[in-house]
């Protein structure tokens, strides 16, 4: 994080040009007790950011690629049939509460 000395003029807030690598439109975001001004992301920036975040999470051991193969795709009709078949009986939350009642 960099600390800057800013100038407030009659025209508004003056920001040093060097804080933005590229000129163009900026976005203004209101957050609690401050206003965030930043360059609008270019197309493709989001995918690039997502890749960098996932890489950092993997390096930290917080995201692990599973060792098992990717499951086979299931159609919407098959999912609906499975949901109907598995929805018999009380809700799972009720089963858990009943199971824990003995421990209270």
Beta strands, then each sheet from edge to edge (+ up, - down):
strand 1: 7-8
strand 2: 13-14
strand 3: 26-31
strand 4: 34-39
sheet 1: 1+ 2-
sheet 2: 3+ 4-
end
